[in-house]
Amino acid sequence: MPKGDAIVLYFEVQNLKKEVENLKQKGIRFSTKIIEQSWLWNEAHLSDLDGNKIIIFHAGKNRKSPPWRIK
């Protein structure tokens, strides 16, 4: 398997804050707090047991229709 950040799994959730708190209560450790990205997604980062990066995010309408989209 590749080393480093070669594999990144993204999971979109409806309520990022609630999902992060739920996972923390189950003992999951995050490498970041919730980040408000410049592309208008909110993300929280963690890694699986093999070191693969996992990003849980909420983009909402900005995933398909960001304000900078060319119409």
PDB file of N, CA, C and O in Angstrom:
ATOM      1  N   MET A   1       0.839  -1.186   0.000  1.00  0.00           N
ATOM      2  CA  MET A   1       0.000   0.000   0.000  1.00  0.00           C
ATOM      3  C   MET A   1       0.880   1.244   0.000  1.00  0.00           C
ATOM      4  O   MET A   1       1.978   1.237   0.557  1.00  0.00           O
ATOM      5  N   PRO A   2       0.395   2.308  -0.625  1.00  0.00           N
ATOM      6  CA  PRO A   2       1.153   3.560  -0.628  1.00  0.00           C
ATOM      7  C   PRO A   2       1.301   4.121   0.775  1.00  0.00           C
ATOM      8  O   PRO A   2       0.444   3.893   1.629  1.00  0.00           O
ATOM      9  N   LYS A   3       2.366   4.845   1.018  1.00  0.00           N
ATOM     10  CA  LYS A   3       2.599   5.511   2.294  1.00  0.00           C
ATOM     11  C   LYS A   3       2.166   6.970   2.189  1.00  0.00           C
ATOM     12  O   LYS A   3       2.086   7.523   1.092  1.00  0.00           O
ATOM     13  N   GLY A   4       1.892   7.578   3.316  1.00  0.00           N
ATOM     14  CA  GLY A   4       1.555   9.000   3.341  1.00  0.00           C
ATOM     15  C   GLY A   4       0.080   9.261   3.109  1.00  0.00           C
ATOM     16  O   GLY A   4      -0.775   8.473   3.515  1.00  0.00           O
ATOM     17  N   ASP A   5      -0.210  10.372   2.454  1.00  0.00           N
ATOM     18  CA  ASP A   5      -1.585  10.806   2.239  1.00  0.00           C
ATOM     19  C   ASP A   5      -2.167  10.313   0.916  1.00  0.00           C
ATOM     20  O   ASP A   5      -2.997  10.996   0.315  1.00  0.00           O
ATOM     21  N   ALA A   6      -1.748   9.146   0.461  1.00  0.00           N
ATOM     22  CA  ALA A   6      -2.202   8.652  -0.836  1.00  0.00           C
ATOM     23  C   ALA A   6      -3.682   8.276  -0.828  1.00  0.00           C
ATOM     24  O   ALA A   6      -4.347   8.391  -1.858  1.00  0.00           O
ATOM     25  N   ILE A   7      -4.203   7.835   0.296  1.00  0.00           N
ATOM     26  CA  ILE A   7      -5.597   7.423   0.379  1.00  0.00           C
ATOM     27  C   ILE A   7      -6.316   8.352   1.353  1.00  0.00           C
ATOM     28  O   ILE A   7      -5.910   8.508   2.504  1.00  0.00           O
ATOM     29  N   VAL A   8      -7.392   8.964   0.865  1.00  0.00           N
ATOM     30  CA  VAL A   8      -8.214   9.821   1.708  1.00  0.00           C
ATOM     31  C   VAL A   8      -9.667   9.420   1.488  1.00  0.00           C
ATOM     32  O   VAL A   8     -10.147   9.405   0.354  1.00  0.00           O
ATOM     33  N   LEU A   9     -10.355   9.102   2.556  1.00  0.00           N
ATOM     34  CA  LEU A   9     -11.768   8.745   2.487  1.00  0.00           C
ATOM     35  C   LEU A   9     -12.587   9.928   2.969  1.00  0.00           C
ATOM     36  O   LEU A   9     -12.323  10.477   4.038  1.00  0.00           O
ATOM     37  N   TYR A  10     -13.583  10.324   2.181  1.00  0.00           N
ATOM     38  CA  TYR A  10     -14.478  11.420   2.538  1.00  0.00           C
ATOM     39  C   TYR A  10     -15.862  10.867   2.838  1.00  0.00           C
ATOM     40  O   TYR A  10     -16.386  10.041   2.091  1.00  0.00           O
ATOM     41  N   PHE A  11     -16.450  11.329   3.938  1.00  0.00           N
ATOM     42  CA  PHE A  11     -17.811  10.962   4.297  1.00  0.00           C
ATOM     43  C   PHE A  11     -18.590  12.236   4.582  1.00  0.00           C
ATOM     44  O   PHE A  11     -18.231  13.000   5.478  1.00  0.00           O
ATOM     45  N   GLU A  12     -19.659  12.468   3.819  1.00  0.00           N
ATOM     46  CA  GLU A  12     -20.479  13.645   4.081  1.00  0.00           C
ATOM     47  C   GLU A  12     -21.596  13.281   5.057  1.00  0.00           C
ATOM     48  O   GLU A  12     -22.249  12.246   4.923  1.00  0.00           O
ATOM     49  N   VAL A  13     -21.798  14.149   6.033  1.00  0.00           N
ATOM     50  CA  VAL A  13     -22.847  13.964   7.036  1.00  0.00           C
ATOM     51  C   VAL A  13     -23.702  15.227   7.084  1.00  0.00           C
ATOM     52  O   VAL A  13     -23.249  16.302   6.692  1.00  0.00           O
ATOM     53  N   GLN A  14     -24.915  15.100   7.554  1.00  0.00           N
ATOM     54  CA  GLN A  14     -25.824  16.251   7.628  1.00  0.00           C
ATOM     55  C   GLN A  14     -25.489  17.182   8.790  1.00  0.00           C
ATOM     56  O   GLN A  14     -25.588  18.401   8.657  1.00  0.00           O
ATOM     57  N   ASN A  15     -25.095  16.615   9.925  1.00  0.00           N
ATOM     58  CA  ASN A  15     -24.810  17.425  11.107  1.00  0.00           C
ATOM     59  C   ASN A  15     -23.405  17.078  11.588  1.00  0.00           C
ATOM     60  O   ASN A  15     -23.220  16.159  12.386  1.00  0.00           O
ATOM     61  N   LEU A  16     -22.433  17.811  11.102  1.00  0.00           N
ATOM     62  CA  LEU A  16     -21.028  17.506  11.389  1.00  0.00           C
ATOM     63  C   LEU A  16     -20.720  17.597  12.883  1.00  0.00           C
ATOM     64  O   LEU A  16     -20.079  16.704  13.436  1.00  0.00           O
ATOM     65  N   LYS A  17     -21.162  18.647  13.529  1.00  0.00           N
ATOM     66  CA  LYS A  17     -20.869  18.828  14.954  1.00  0.00           C
ATOM     67  C   LYS A  17     -21.409  17.651  15.775  1.00  0.00           C
ATOM     68  O   LYS A  17     -20.710  17.119  16.637  1.00  0.00           O
ATOM     69  N   LYS A  18     -22.640  17.256  15.506  1.00  0.00           N
ATOM     70  CA  LYS A  18     -23.251  16.140  16.237  1.00  0.00           C
ATOM     71  C   LYS A  18     -22.503  14.837  15.964  1.00  0.00           C
ATOM     72  O   LYS A  18     -22.277  14.050  16.882  1.00  0.00           O
ATOM     73  N   GLU A  19     -22.121  14.606  14.719  1.00  0.00           N
ATOM     74  CA  GLU A  19     -21.416  13.372  14.350  1.00  0.00           C
ATOM     75  C   GLU A  19     -20.042  13.304  15.008  1.00  0.00           C
ATOM     76  O   GLU A  19     -19.638  12.252  15.503  1.00  0.00           O
ATOM     77  N   VAL A  20     -19.328  14.421  15.015  1.00  0.00           N
ATOM     78  CA  VAL A  20     -18.010  14.468  15.650  1.00  0.00           C
ATOM     79  C   VAL A  20     -18.143  14.193  17.148  1.00  0.00           C
ATOM     80  O   VAL A  20     -17.378  13.399  17.696  1.00  0.00           O
ATOM     81  N   GLU A  21     -19.085  14.827  17.804  1.00  0.00           N
ATOM     82  CA  GLU A  21     -19.290  14.601  19.237  1.00  0.00           C
ATOM     83  C   GLU A  21     -19.653  13.146  19.515  1.00  0.00           C
ATOM     84  O   GLU A  21     -19.152  12.556  20.473  1.00  0.00           O
ATOM     85  N   ASN A  22     -20.511  12.568  18.697  1.00  0.00           N
ATOM     86  CA  ASN A  22     -20.907  11.167  18.846  1.00  0.00           C
ATOM     87  C   ASN A  22     -19.692  10.241  18.735  1.00  0.00           C
ATOM     88  O   ASN A  22     -19.538   9.322  19.540  1.00  0.00           O
ATOM     89  N   LEU A  23     -18.840  10.476  17.754  1.00  0.00           N
ATOM     90  CA  LEU A  23     -17.651   9.640  17.568  1.00  0.00           C
ATOM     91  C   LEU A  23     -16.637   9.840  18.695  1.00  0.00           C
ATOM     92  O   LEU A  23     -16.002   8.880  19.132  1.00  0.00           O
ATOM     93  N   LYS A  24     -16.481  11.073  19.165  1.00  0.00           N
ATOM     94  CA  LYS A  24     -15.579  11.337  20.294  1.00  0.00           C
ATOM     95  C   LYS A  24     -16.032  10.596  21.544  1.00  0.00           C
ATOM     96  O   LYS A  24     -15.204  10.074  22.290  1.00  0.00           O
ATOM     97  N   GLN A  25     -17.340  10.548  21.779  1.00  0.00           N
ATOM     98  CA  GLN A  25     -17.874   9.827  22.935  1.00  0.00           C
ATOM     99  C   GLN A  25     -17.580   8.332  22.850  1.00  0.00           C
ATOM    100  O   GLN A  25     -17.536   7.645  23.871  1.00  0.00           O
ATOM    101  N   LYS A  26     -17.380   7.830  21.638  1.00  0.00           N
ATOM    102  CA  LYS A  26     -17.060   6.414  21.438  1.00  0.00           C
ATOM    103  C   LYS A  26     -15.552   6.161  21.455  1.00  0.00           C
ATOM    104  O   LYS A  26     -15.105   5.038  21.222  1.00  0.00           O
ATOM    105  N   GLY A  27     -14.761   7.218  21.735  1.00  0.00           N
ATOM    106  CA  GLY A  27     -13.321   7.059  21.851  1.00  0.00           C
ATOM    107  C   GLY A  27     -12.529   7.347  20.586  1.00  0.00           C
ATOM    108  O   GLY A  27     -11.319   7.120  20.552  1.00  0.00           O
ATOM    109  N   ILE A  28     -13.189   7.842  19.548  1.00  0.00           N
ATOM    110  CA  ILE A  28     -12.486   8.177  18.304  1.00  0.00           C
ATOM    111  C   ILE A  28     -11.762   9.496  18.504  1.00  0.00           C
ATOM    112  O   ILE A  28     -12.337  10.459  19.010  1.00  0.00           O
ATOM    113  N   ARG A  29     -10.499   9.536  18.104  1.00  0.00           N
ATOM    114  CA  ARG A  29      -9.694  10.757  18.232  1.00  0.00           C
ATOM    115  C   ARG A  29      -9.553  11.437  16.880  1.00  0.00           C
ATOM    116  O   ARG A  29      -9.279  10.787  15.870  1.00  0.00           O
ATOM    117  N   PHE A  30      -9.738  12.724  16.870  1.00  0.00           N
ATOM    118  CA  PHE A  30      -9.626  13.532  15.656  1.00  0.00           C
ATOM    119  C   PHE A  30      -8.290  14.264  15.653  1.00  0.00           C
ATOM    120  O   PHE A  30      -7.785  14.661  16.703  1.00  0.00           O
ATOM    121  N   SER A  31      -7.728  14.439  14.473  1.00  0.00           N
ATOM    122  CA  SER A  31      -6.463  15.165  14.357  1.00  0.00           C
ATOM    123  C   SER A  31      -6.691  16.666  14.208  1.00  0.00           C
ATOM    124  O   SER A  31      -5.751  17.452  14.326  1.00  0.00           O
ATOM    125  N   THR A  32      -7.947  17.070  13.946  1.00  0.00           N
ATOM    126  CA  THR A  32      -8.287  18.497  13.872  1.00  0.00           C
ATOM    127  C   THR A  32      -9.620  18.718  14.572  1.00  0.00           C
ATOM    128  O   THR A  32     -10.395  17.788  14.793  1.00  0.00           O
ATOM    129  N   LYS A  33      -9.857  19.959  14.908  1.00  0.00           N
ATOM    130  CA  LYS A  33     -11.203  20.368  15.306  1.00  0.00           C
ATOM    131  C   LYS A  33     -11.977  20.566  14.003  1.00  0.00           C
ATOM    132  O   LYS A  33     -11.430  20.349  12.922  1.00  0.00           O
ATOM    133  N   ILE A  34     -13.218  20.968  14.094  1.00  0.00           N
ATOM    134  CA  ILE A  34     -13.983  21.265  12.880  1.00  0.00           C
ATOM    135  C   ILE A  34     -13.377  22.499  12.225  1.00  0.00           C
ATOM    136  O   ILE A  34     -13.203  23.539  12.860  1.00  0.00           O
ATOM    137  N   ILE A  35     -13.061  22.361  10.943  1.00  0.00           N
ATOM    138  CA  ILE A  35     -12.416  23.418  10.172  1.00  0.00           C
ATOM    139  C   ILE A  35     -13.416  23.993   9.180  1.00  0.00           C
ATOM    140  O   ILE A  35     -14.069  23.246   8.452  1.00  0.00           O
ATOM    141  N   GLU A  36     -13.542  25.322   9.147  1.00  0.00           N
ATOM    142  CA  GLU A  36     -14.350  25.984   8.123  1.00  0.00           C
ATOM    143  C   GLU A  36     -13.426  26.296   6.953  1.00  0.00           C
ATOM    144  O   GLU A  36     -12.611  27.215   7.024  1.00  0.00           O
ATOM    145  N   GLN A  37     -13.558  25.525   5.875  1.00  0.00           N
ATOM    146  CA  GLN A  37     -12.673  25.683   4.722  1.00  0.00           C
ATOM    147  C   GLN A  37     -13.078  26.877   3.865  1.00  0.00           C
ATOM    148  O   GLN A  37     -14.233  27.304   3.883  1.00  0.00           O
ATOM    149  N   SER A  38     -12.118  27.410   3.116  1.00  0.00           N
ATOM    150  CA  SER A  38     -12.389  28.573   2.266  1.00  0.00           C
ATOM    151  C   SER A  38     -13.354  28.242   1.127  1.00  0.00           C
ATOM    152  O   SER A  38     -13.966  29.144   0.556  1.00  0.00           O
ATOM    153  N   TRP A  39     -13.496  26.957   0.793  1.00  0.00           N
ATOM    154  CA  TRP A  39     -14.430  26.554  -0.268  1.00  0.00           C
ATOM    155  C   TRP A  39     -15.816  26.243   0.298  1.00  0.00           C
ATOM    156  O   TRP A  39     -16.657  25.648  -0.376  1.00  0.00           O
ATOM    157  N   LEU A  40     -16.040  26.661   1.564  1.00  0.00           N
ATOM    158  CA  LEU A  40     -17.341  26.632   2.242  1.00  0.00           C
ATOM    159  C   LEU A  40     -17.794  25.254   2.703  1.00  0.00           C
ATOM    160  O   LEU A  40     -18.985  25.037   2.925  1.00  0.00           O
ATOM    161  N   TRP A  41     -16.866  24.327   2.849  1.00  0.00           N
ATOM    162  CA  TRP A  41     -17.157  23.043   3.481  1.00  0.00           C
ATOM    163  C   TRP A  41     -16.640  23.119   4.905  1.00  0.00           C
ATOM    164  O   TRP A  41     -15.662  23.814   5.181  1.00  0.00           O
ATOM    165  N   ASN A  42     -17.295  22.407   5.808  1.00  0.00           N
ATOM    166  CA  ASN A  42     -16.783  22.217   7.164  1.00  0.00           C
ATOM    167  C   ASN A  42     -16.283  20.789   7.259  1.00  0.00           C
ATOM    168  O   ASN A  42     -16.954  19.857   6.814  1.00  0.00           O
ATOM    169  N   GLU A  43     -15.109  20.618   7.836  1.00  0.00           N
ATOM    170  CA  GLU A  43     -14.468  19.301   7.874  1.00  0.00           C
ATOM    171  C   GLU A  43     -13.878  19.016   9.252  1.00  0.00           C
ATOM    172  O   GLU A  43     -13.520  19.924  10.001  1.00  0.00           O
ATOM    173  N   ALA A  44     -13.790  17.727   9.557  1.00  0.00           N
ATOM    174  CA  ALA A  44     -13.030  17.248  10.709  1.00  0.00           C
ATOM    175  C   ALA A  44     -12.181  16.078  10.214  1.00  0.00           C
ATOM    176  O   ALA A  44     -12.684  15.211   9.499  1.00  0.00           O
ATOM    177  N   HIS A  45     -10.901  16.043  10.586  1.00  0.00           N
ATOM    178  CA  HIS A  45      -9.956  15.047  10.075  1.00  0.00           C
ATOM    179  C   HIS A  45      -9.589  14.038  11.157  1.00  0.00           C
ATOM    180  O   HIS A  45      -9.458  14.382  12.332  1.00  0.00           O
ATOM    181  N   LEU A  46      -9.428  12.804  10.741  1.00  0.00           N
ATOM    182  CA  LEU A  46      -8.948  11.733  11.601  1.00  0.00           C
ATOM    183  C   LEU A  46      -8.260  10.698  10.726  1.00  0.00           C
ATOM    184  O   LEU A  46      -8.232  10.842   9.503  1.00  0.00           O
ATOM    185  N   SER A  47      -7.712   9.668  11.327  1.00  0.00           N
ATOM    186  CA  SER A  47      -7.053   8.593  10.574  1.00  0.00           C
ATOM    187  C   SER A  47      -7.565   7.254  11.063  1.00  0.00           C
ATOM    188  O   SER A  47      -7.949   7.111  12.224  1.00  0.00           O
ATOM    189  N   ASP A  48      -7.570   6.257  10.159  1.00  0.00           N
ATOM    190  CA  ASP A  48      -7.950   4.907  10.573  1.00  0.00           C
ATOM    191  C   ASP A  48      -6.723   4.211  11.169  1.00  0.00           C
ATOM    192  O   ASP A  48      -5.655   4.813  11.269  1.00  0.00           O
ATOM    193  N   LEU A  49      -6.873   2.965  11.558  1.00  0.00           N
ATOM    194  CA  LEU A  49      -5.789   2.237  12.223  1.00  0.00           C
ATOM    195  C   LEU A  49      -4.574   2.013  11.324  1.00  0.00           C
ATOM    196  O   LEU A  49      -3.469   1.791  11.820  1.00  0.00           O
ATOM    197  N   ASP A  50      -4.772   2.070  10.002  1.00  0.00           N
ATOM    198  CA  ASP A  50      -3.652   1.919   9.071  1.00  0.00           C
ATOM    199  C   ASP A  50      -3.027   3.250   8.692  1.00  0.00           C
ATOM    200  O   ASP A  50      -2.094   3.289   7.890  1.00  0.00           O
ATOM    201  N   GLY A  51      -3.529   4.338   9.258  1.00  0.00           N
ATOM    202  CA  GLY A  51      -2.970   5.658   8.967  1.00  0.00           C
ATOM    203  C   GLY A  51      -3.594   6.353   7.778  1.00  0.00           C
ATOM    204  O   GLY A  51      -3.140   7.430   7.391  1.00  0.00           O
ATOM    205  N   ASN A  52      -4.636   5.761   7.180  1.00  0.00           N
ATOM    206  CA  ASN A  52      -5.322   6.420   6.066  1.00  0.00           C
ATOM    207  C   ASN A  52      -6.127   7.600   6.600  1.00  0.00           C
ATOM    208  O   ASN A  52      -6.782   7.507   7.638  1.00  0.00           O
ATOM    209  N   LYS A  53      -6.064   8.698   5.876  1.00  0.00           N
ATOM    210  CA  LYS A  53      -6.760   9.902   6.297  1.00  0.00           C
ATOM    211  C   LYS A  53      -8.252   9.769   6.010  1.00  0.00           C
ATOM    212  O   LYS A  53      -8.652   9.306   4.941  1.00  0.00           O
ATOM    213  N   ILE A  54      -9.070  10.183   6.980  1.00  0.00           N
ATOM    214  CA  ILE A  54     -10.519  10.201   6.840  1.00  0.00           C
ATOM    215  C   ILE A  54     -10.973  11.631   7.108  1.00  0.00           C
ATOM    216  O   ILE A  54     -10.561  12.253   8.087  1.00  0.00           O
ATOM    217  N   ILE A  55     -11.820  12.137   6.232  1.00  0.00           N
ATOM    218  CA  ILE A  55     -12.376  13.473   6.409  1.00  0.00           C
ATOM    219  C   ILE A  55     -13.892  13.339   6.457  1.00  0.00           C
ATOM    220  O   ILE A  55     -14.518  12.863   5.510  1.00  0.00           O
ATOM    221  N   ILE A  56     -14.464  13.762   7.563  1.00  0.00           N
ATOM    222  CA  ILE A  56     -15.912  13.831   7.697  1.00  0.00           C
ATOM    223  C   ILE A  56     -16.275  15.285   7.425  1.00  0.00           C
ATOM    224  O   ILE A  56     -15.682  16.194   8.006  1.00  0.00           O
ATOM    225  N   PHE A  57     -17.241  15.506   6.548  1.00  0.00           N
ATOM    226  CA  PHE A  57     -17.522  16.882   6.148  1.00  0.00           C
ATOM    227  C   PHE A  57     -19.004  17.130   5.946  1.00  0.00           C
ATOM    228  O   PHE A  57     -19.809  16.206   5.824  1.00  0.00           O
ATOM    229  N   HIS A  58     -19.332  18.415   5.915  1.00  0.00           N
ATOM    230  CA  HIS A  58     -20.660  18.850   5.502  1.00  0.00           C
ATOM    231  C   HIS A  58     -20.468  19.988   4.519  1.00  0.00           C
ATOM    232  O   HIS A  58     -19.876  21.015   4.849  1.00  0.00           O
ATOM    233  N   ALA A  59     -20.969  19.801   3.319  1.00  0.00           N
ATOM    234  CA  ALA A  59     -20.876  20.829   2.289  1.00  0.00           C
ATOM    235  C   ALA A  59     -22.230  21.440   1.994  1.00  0.00           C
ATOM    236  O   ALA A  59     -22.312  22.589   1.560  1.00  0.00           O
ATOM    237  N   GLY A  60     -23.288  20.690   2.224  1.00  0.00           N
ATOM    238  CA  GLY A  60     -24.625  21.206   1.938  1.00  0.00           C
ATOM    239  C   GLY A  60     -24.759  21.589   0.481  1.00  0.00           C
ATOM    240  O   GLY A  60     -24.261  20.890  -0.402  1.00  0.00           O
ATOM    241  N   LYS A  61     -25.431  22.699   0.230  1.00  0.00           N
ATOM    242  CA  LYS A  61     -25.658  23.130  -1.155  1.00  0.00           C
ATOM    243  C   LYS A  61     -24.361  23.556  -1.843  1.00  0.00           C
ATOM    244  O   LYS A  61     -24.308  23.617  -3.072  1.00  0.00           O
ATOM    245  N   ASN A  62     -23.316  23.850  -1.068  1.00  0.00           N
ATOM    246  CA  ASN A  62     -22.056  24.305  -1.664  1.00  0.00           C
ATOM    247  C   ASN A  62     -21.280  23.192  -2.364  1.00  0.00           C
ATOM    248  O   ASN A  62     -20.341  23.471  -3.109  1.00  0.00           O
ATOM    249  N   ARG A  63     -21.660  21.941  -2.133  1.00  0.00           N
ATOM    250  CA  ARG A  63     -20.974  20.842  -2.818  1.00  0.00           C
ATOM    251  C   ARG A  63     -21.275  20.868  -4.311  1.00  0.00           C
ATOM    252  O   ARG A  63     -20.374  20.698  -5.132  1.00  0.00           O
ATOM    253  N   LYS A  64     -22.523  21.078  -4.659  1.00  0.00           N
ATOM    254  CA  LYS A  64     -22.910  21.087  -6.087  1.00  0.00           C
ATOM    255  C   LYS A  64     -23.103  22.478  -6.651  1.00  0.00           C
ATOM    256  O   LYS A  64     -22.995  22.675  -7.861  1.00  0.00           O
ATOM    257  N   SER A  65     -23.383  23.434  -5.807  1.00  0.00           N
ATOM    258  CA  SER A  65     -23.681  24.807  -6.275  1.00  0.00           C
ATOM    259  C   SER A  65     -22.953  25.854  -5.437  1.00  0.00           C
ATOM    260  O   SER A  65     -23.590  26.642  -4.738  1.00  0.00           O
ATOM    261  N   PRO A  66     -21.619  25.866  -5.505  1.00  0.00           N
ATOM    262  CA  PRO A  66     -20.895  26.887  -4.740  1.00  0.00           C
ATOM    263  C   PRO A  66     -21.146  28.276  -5.335  1.00  0.00           C
ATOM    264  O   PRO A  66     -21.461  28.385  -6.520  1.00  0.00           O
ATOM    265  N   PRO A  67     -21.013  29.337  -4.533  1.00  0.00           N
ATOM    266  CA  PRO A  67     -21.287  30.694  -5.018  1.00  0.00           C
ATOM    267  C   PRO A  67     -20.396  31.120  -6.197  1.00  0.00           C
ATOM    268  O   PRO A  67     -20.784  31.999  -6.967  1.00  0.00           O
ATOM    269  N   TRP A  68     -19.232  30.524  -6.346  1.00  0.00           N
ATOM    270  CA  TRP A  68     -18.319  30.905  -7.426  1.00  0.00           C
ATOM    271  C   TRP A  68     -18.550  30.096  -8.701  1.00  0.00           C
ATOM    272  O   TRP A  68     -17.819  30.265  -9.677  1.00  0.00           O
ATOM    273  N   ARG A  69     -19.532  29.240  -8.707  1.00  0.00           N
ATOM    274  CA  ARG A  69     -19.827  28.379  -9.853  1.00  0.00           C
ATOM    275  C   ARG A  69     -20.174  29.225 -11.087  1.00  0.00           C
ATOM    276  O   ARG A  69     -20.923  30.198 -11.000  1.00  0.00           O
ATOM    277  N   ILE A  70     -19.622  28.837 -12.214  1.00  0.00           N
ATOM    278  CA  ILE A  70     -19.916  29.515 -13.481  1.00  0.00           C
ATOM    279  C   ILE A  70     -21.253  28.988 -13.986  1.00  0.00           C
ATOM    280  O   ILE A  70     -21.435  27.780 -14.133  1.00  0.00           O
ATOM    281  N   LYS A  71     -22.170  29.881 -14.246  1.00  0.00           N
ATOM    282  CA  LYS A  71     -23.516  29.470 -14.675  1.00  0.00           C
ATOM    283  C   LYS A  71     -23.688  29.587 -16.163  1.00  0.00           C
ATOM    284  O   LYS A  71     -24.760  29.281 -16.686  1.00  0.00           O
TER     285      LYS A  71
END
